[in-house]
């Protein structure tokens, strides 16, 4: 008779979302692996492992020595693993622990990612924008233009784009701005549509690079801090677009109806050049022109303030 393993309580979790725990800063502590193992050990029911207890057990779930014995490891080694003192666990040891605790595939994947975090210092990768692309953006002076990295980091922007996005506390990452900055709900006249577009754009690189540390950390942060992101990330019917109308409400020039085009930067795979434009002779074109005038005025004022006084 074939034995049926108890259901894994994590088996409905999105595999990529689990990856956010790879970043110790996002995970809420450096010993995320130990916390995960302790949680799963506490969830295990001794009777499902054939363990008959005499009297009341002092711990919830399995004891460390019981997991170690079933994994074929020493109790000392498993204890160091839970305490975060074993910084380089072997793949064989991890597989043995996963088998002992009856992990399914998503939980095994999470265990492996947490183990990798012990030996790798995860930081956003430096992405450089070519000087030619920077000059091109400056030449697009009448149009807001900026460069997005593979994880939606804003890597560079021209003067008009800086003015357009000036209402945000930090115009550093478009996904964080949309989901975590309160200004986004005023700036985007259709915030739900903007949020869907961001999630749809993040899904393709997430699928191509499931172990990318920058994407993993970003999705983890948004998953923890935004219920709206969690709701949209769970959907798989969102379509990524490279050309779309956008409706903004800028605090200085009012409503803007712009159209954007996204161009892949072939010299830097993963980067995109985003360019906004307004219909000629429209109120939005006038508002963009006013925004450009304000940008120039502010730069001149800053230069005047920095000029040495006689």
TAKA-V104733 format. One record per residue. N is the residue number from 1. RES is the residue in one letter. OMEGA is omega in degrees with one decimal (NA if undefined). D_LAST is the distance of its C-alpha to the last C-alpha in whole Angstrom. Layout:
n & res & omega & d_last
N & RES & OMEGA & D_LAST
N & RES & OMEGA & D_LAST
//
This chain:
n & res & omega & d_last
1 & X & -177.1 & 95
2 & X & 178.6 & 92
3 & X & 176.8 & 89
4 & X & -179.4 & 86
5 & X & 177.4 & 83
6 & X & -178.7 & 81
7 & X & 178.8 & 79
8 & X & -175.8 & 75
9 & X & -179.1 & 73
10 & X & -168.4 & 70
11 & X & 178.0 & 72
12 & X & -174.8 & 70
13 & X & 177.3 & 66
14 & X & -175.0 & 64
15 & X & -178.7 & 64
16 & X & 179.3 & 61
17 & X & 176.7 & 60
18 & X & -175.8 & 61
19 & X & -178.3 & 59
20 & X & 179.2 & 56
21 & X & 177.8 & 58
22 & X & -179.5 & 57
23 & X & -176.7 & 53
24 & X & -179.5 & 54
25 & X & 179.0 & 50
26 & X & -174.4 & 52
27 & X & 178.0 & 55
28 & X & 178.1 & 54
29 & X & -174.2 & 55
30 & X & -177.5 & 56
31 & X & 179.2 & 59
32 & X & 179.1 & 60
33 & X & 179.3 & 63
34 & X & 179.2 & 65
35 & X & 179.5 & 64
36 & X & -179.4 & 65
37 & X & 179.3 & 69
38 & X & 179.2 & 69
39 & X & -178.7 & 69
40 & X & 177.3 & 71
41 & X & -180.0 & 74
42 & X & -179.8 & 74
43 & X & -177.1 & 75
44 & X & -179.8 & 78
45 & X & -176.0 & 81
46 & X & -176.9 & 83
47 & X & 177.9 & 86
48 & X & 177.2 & 85
49 & X & 179.4 & 85
50 & X & -179.3 & 89
51 & X & 177.8 & 88
52 & X & -176.6 & 90
53 & X & 173.0 & 89
54 & X & -178.2 & 91
55 & X & -176.0 & 89
56 & X & 177.7 & 86
57 & X & -177.2 & 83
58 & X & -179.2 & 80
59 & X & 175.4 & 78
60 & X & 179.9 & 77
61 & X & -179.2 & 78
62 & X & 172.1 & 79
63 & X & 178.3 & 78
64 & X & -177.0 & 76
65 & X & 178.7 & 79
66 & X & 176.1 & 81
67 & X & -178.3 & 78
68 & X & -178.8 & 78
69 & X & -179.4 & 82
70 & X & 177.9 & 82
71 & X & -177.5 & 79
72 & X & -179.9 & 81
73 & X & 174.2 & 78
74 & X & 178.1 & 78
75 & X & 179.8 & 77
76 & X & -179.7 & 74
77 & X & -179.0 & 73
78 & X & 178.3 & 72
79 & X & 178.2 & 71
80 & X & 179.0 & 68
81 & X & 179.5 & 68
82 & X & -177.3 & 67
83 & X & 179.3 & 65
84 & X & -179.4 & 63
85 & X & 174.8 & 64
86 & X & -170.5 & 65
87 & X & -176.9 & 62
88 & X & -178.3 & 64
89 & X & -178.9 & 67
90 & X & 175.9 & 69
91 & X & 179.6 & 70
92 & X & 179.4 & 74
93 & X & 179.4 & 73
94 & X & 178.4 & 71
95 & X & -179.9 & 74
96 & X & 178.8 & 76
97 & X & 179.3 & 74
98 & X & 178.6 & 74
99 & X & -178.8 & 78
100 & X & -178.6 & 79
101 & X & 174.2 & 76
102 & X & 178.1 & 78
103 & X & 169.3 & 74
104 & X & -173.3 & 74
105 & X & 178.0 & 72
106 & X & -180.0 & 69
107 & X & 174.9 & 69
108 & X & 179.3 & 70
109 & X & 178.7 & 67
110 & X & 179.0 & 65
111 & X & -179.3 & 66
112 & X & -179.7 & 65
113 & X & 177.4 & 62
114 & X & 178.4 & 61
115 & X & 178.5 & 63
116 & X & -178.7 & 60
117 & X & -179.5 & 57
118 & X & -173.6 & 58
119 & X & -178.5 & 58
120 & X & 178.2 & 55
121 & X & -172.7 & 51
122 & X & 174.7 & 50
123 & X & 177.3 & 47
124 & X & 177.9 & 46
125 & X & 174.9 & 46
126 & X & 178.1 & 43
127 & X & -177.3 & 43
128 & X & 176.5 & 41
129 & X & -175.7 & 40
130 & X & 177.8 & 40
131 & X & 179.4 & 37
132 & X & 179.6 & 39
133 & X & 177.0 & 40
134 & X & 178.5 & 36
135 & X & 178.6 & 35
136 & X & 179.5 & 38
137 & X & 177.7 & 37
138 & X & 179.2 & 33
139 & X & 176.9 & 36
140 & X & -171.0 & 37
141 & X & -178.6 & 34
142 & X & -177.1 & 36
143 & X & 172.6 & 38
144 & X & -179.5 & 38
145 & X & 176.1 & 39
146 & X & -179.6 & 39
147 & X & 176.5 & 41
148 & X & 172.5 & 44
149 & X & -174.8 & 45
150 & X & 179.0 & 49
151 & X & 177.4 & 48
152 & X & 169.9 & 46
153 & X & 175.2 & 43
154 & X & -173.0 & 40
155 & X & 179.6 & 39
156 & X & 179.8 & 36
157 & X & 175.7 & 35
158 & X & -173.4 & 33
159 & X & -176.2 & 30
160 & X & 176.2 & 33
161 & X & 177.9 & 35
162 & X & 177.5 & 32
163 & X & -179.2 & 32
164 & X & -176.4 & 36
165 & X & -173.8 & 36
166 & X & -178.8 & 33
167 & X & -179.6 & 35
168 & X & 178.9 & 37
169 & X & 175.4 & 36
170 & X & 177.5 & 36
171 & X & -173.1 & 37
172 & X & -178.9 & 38
173 & X & -172.1 & 42
174 & X & 179.6 & 44
175 & X & 178.5 & 47
176 & X & 179.7 & 45
177 & X & -176.8 & 43
178 & X & -172.3 & 46
179 & X & -172.5 & 48
180 & X & 179.9 & 46
181 & X & -179.3 & 43
182 & X & -179.0 & 44
183 & X & -176.0 & 42
184 & X & -176.4 & 44
185 & X & 174.0 & 47
186 & X & -175.3 & 44
187 & X & 178.8 & 43
188 & X & -178.9 & 46
189 & X & 172.1 & 48
190 & X & -173.3 & 51
191 & X & -177.6 & 50
192 & X & 179.4 & 54
193 & X & 178.3 & 54
194 & X & -179.9 & 51
195 & X & 178.1 & 52
196 & X & 180.0 & 55
197 & X & 180.0 & 53
198 & X & -179.8 & 51
199 & X & 179.5 & 54
200 & X & 179.9 & 56
201 & X & -179.5 & 54
202 & X & -174.8 & 54
203 & X & -178.7 & 57
204 & X & 177.5 & 58
205 & X & 177.3 & 55
206 & X & 178.7 & 57
207 & X & -179.3 & 60
208 & X & -174.2 & 60
209 & X & -174.9 & 58
210 & X & -179.4 & 59
211 & X & -179.9 & 58
212 & X & -174.1 & 55
213 & X & -178.6 & 53
214 & X & 178.6 & 50
215 & X & -179.9 & 52
216 & X & -179.6 & 54
217 & X & -179.1 & 51
218 & X & -179.7 & 50
219 & X & 178.3 & 53
220 & X & 179.6 & 54
221 & X & -179.5 & 51
222 & X & 179.2 & 51
223 & X & -179.2 & 55
224 & X & -170.3 & 55
225 & X & -175.2 & 52
226 & X & 176.4 & 53
227 & X & 177.9 & 56
228 & X & 178.1 & 56
229 & X & 179.5 & 55
230 & X & -179.7 & 58
231 & X & -177.3 & 60
232 & X & 179.9 & 59
233 & X & 178.6 & 59
234 & X & 177.9 & 63
235 & X & -179.7 & 63
236 & X & -177.6 & 64
237 & X & -178.4 & 64
238 & X & -175.6 & 61
239 & X & 179.1 & 60
240 & X & -179.2 & 57
241 & X & 177.6 & 55
242 & X & 178.9 & 53
243 & X & -173.7 & 52
244 & X & 173.0 & 52
245 & X & 178.5 & 51
246 & X & 179.0 & 48
247 & X & -178.3 & 47
248 & X & 169.3 & 44
249 & X & -176.5 & 43
250 & X & -175.8 & 39
251 & X & -177.0 & 37
252 & X & -176.2 & 34
253 & X & 175.5 & 37
254 & X & -174.4 & 40
255 & X & 178.2 & 43
256 & X & 173.5 & 43
257 & X & -174.1 & 46
258 & X & 174.7 & 45
259 & X & 179.7 & 48
260 & X & 172.8 & 47
261 & X & 177.4 & 48
262 & X & -178.7 & 48
263 & X & 176.1 & 49
264 & X & 177.7 & 50
265 & X & -173.2 & 48
266 & X & -180.0 & 50
267 & X & 178.1 & 48
268 & X & -177.2 & 48
269 & X & -178.7 & 51
270 & X & 178.8 & 50
271 & X & 177.7 & 47
272 & X & 170.5 & 46
273 & X & -179.9 & 44
274 & X & -179.3 & 44
275 & X & 175.9 & 43
276 & X & 174.6 & 43
277 & X & 178.2 & 43
278 & X & 174.2 & 44
279 & X & 179.2 & 47
280 & X & 176.3 & 46
281 & X & 178.7 & 45
282 & X & 174.9 & 46
283 & X & 178.7 & 44
284 & X & 176.3 & 43
285 & X & 177.1 & 41
286 & X & 179.8 & 39
287 & X & 177.0 & 38
288 & X & 178.4 & 37
289 & X & 177.6 & 35
290 & X & 178.9 & 33
291 & X & 176.9 & 33
292 & X & 178.0 & 31
293 & X & 177.5 & 29
294 & X & 179.6 & 28
295 & X & 179.8 & 27
296 & X & -180.0 & 25
297 & X & -179.2 & 23
298 & X & 178.0 & 22
299 & X & 178.4 & 21
300 & X & 179.3 & 19
301 & X & 177.9 & 17
302 & X & 178.7 & 17
303 & X & 179.2 & 15
304 & X & -179.7 & 13
305 & X & -179.0 & 13
306 & X & -177.7 & 12
307 & X & -179.5 & 9
308 & X & 179.6 & 7
309 & X & 177.4 & 4
310 & X & NA & 0
//
